[in-house]
Amino acid sequence: MKNLSKKAKTLIFSVAGLAVLTALTLIIVFMQNDEIPDNDEILIESENRIIFTDLTPEDVISIEIKNEHGEYTVIHTGDNNFAIPQLLGAPTIDSRLLTAARNMSGFWALELVEENCVNLEQYGLQNPSAWGKVAFTNGEALEIHVGENTPTAELLTYVRLADSNDVYAVRTFLVDFLRENLFYYVSLIVTPEFTEAGFPTIDRLVIERAGHERYIAELIPRIETETAVNSHRLVQPLEIEIDHERGGRLLQGLFGLRATGVAYVGTELLTEFFEEPTAVVFMTIGENVSFLAVGADENDENYYAVHSDHPDVVYIFPPESLSWFLNLDAEKIMATRIHMPLIYIVSELTIETPRHTLGFRLTGESVGNEAYFLNGEQVNTELFKSLYRYTISINAAELYKDEPQNIADMPFLARFVFSYKNDRPDDVFEFYDAGSMRAVISVNGVPRFTKSIGYLNRLEENLELYLAGEPLILTWL
């Protein structure tokens, strides 16, 4: 957005400015599930009416609308479905389109204010703020000019028909839609809301942000017998598993995107608008790839975005609604439990400390047929499982942010080597004393995390307890 031409900026901000004028109305209506109540939900049956049209939405061919925001046409596409060609296929709020057709096909006034008025200006009808013209299948047409609201406490508006100077008072809700701009009919639900039961799992999420490293999250492949606490991991800029709660919004990807407004509908501006986007998010589910391209305004007060499902619409988003990827920090979303393989997929486990080296062989694939061996001799199943639970209870506190080579000068504390029954490569976890009661955790040769050294102190104690055949202590300071 920073490098938009003056002409493009003028266009986008002038259109955005119009959206702001109706922001309060939009917010109130959208909080009510994008629905406008039927006439009968507001009016009592006994109310007197002056009927101008007594037809149905099915009888409508088209509605031409003109107001201070511009001109557009609502057309009947069949079966009480309506569309606006100027929206280029953008998703619409169908209830609003149907309401427009319903109001125009059953248009009525509450009272005649002045017959054959010679001073239309006093009612705002000399230069009406809006007008609408409906064409019906029976050949009839009705053109309404909309003036000012009446000064009474009731929500009434002055109108007249195009071929008459009689002034009527109508319920304001009957003509409010004629005052709205084109974007009033665009749905702000950009993508379906996310529900755990209702959407497929995201296979891959790629986040590119100007001035930042690329982030890539992928689904973790699991075997059938393995239970997953964390189902996704970052593979760039580093490899860590993502916590479901801390990284939950990230794992929902592009589901549940809801804008606060529409800035632009069209094709002319989009190439230049996103020439240098602030960020782009790509989401892959199976063979389908969708994306959201985001550009900030000059004051970073809002973000403008295009979704690949609606490429002709520029939506307005507040910064907080996109913070889940714009401000993404690996440390904020990482799983603190960094390694939790199911015991039945592990074939060997080696635990090494300055005082002990224990190499275990694991057999069996389910409860009841498993057996565990140390130096060729079978060991107590429950006691070994207790030790195994301790080795997979490694929890990371923070990411390691110093130079990788610095661990060469740190005292060695422990090493865990997990070998697997399938073709999965070994996992090697090494621990080094970083001082100040902190330890560095190296994963497969790369220093990744830091944690309290208390876990390693308790490890030496638990190995002594294990070799003595005594219960282990599974907590530490």
Secondary structure, 3 states (H helix, E strand, C coil): CCCCCHHHHHHHHHHHHHHHHCHHHHHHHHCCCCCCCCHHHCCCCCCCCEECCCCCHHHEEEEEEEECCEEEEEEEEECCEEECHHHCCCCECHHHHHHHHHHHHCCEECEEEECCCCCHHHHCCCCCCEEEEEEECCCCEEEEEEEEECCCCCCEEEEEECCCCCEEEEEHHHCHHHHCCHHHHECCECCCCCCCCCCCCCCEEEEEECCCCCEEEEECCCCCCCCCCCCEEEEECCCEEECCCCCHHHHCCCCCCECCEEEEECCCCHHHHCCCCCEEEEEEECCEEEEEEEEECCCCCCEEEEECCCCCEEEEECHHHHHHHHCCCHHHHECCECCCCCHHHEEEEEEECCCCEEEEEEECCCCCCCEEEECCEECCHHHHHHHHHHHCCCECCEECCCCHHHHHHCCEEEEEEEEECCCCCCEEEEEEEEECCEEEEEECCEEEEEEECHHHHHHHHHHHHHHCCCCCCCCCC
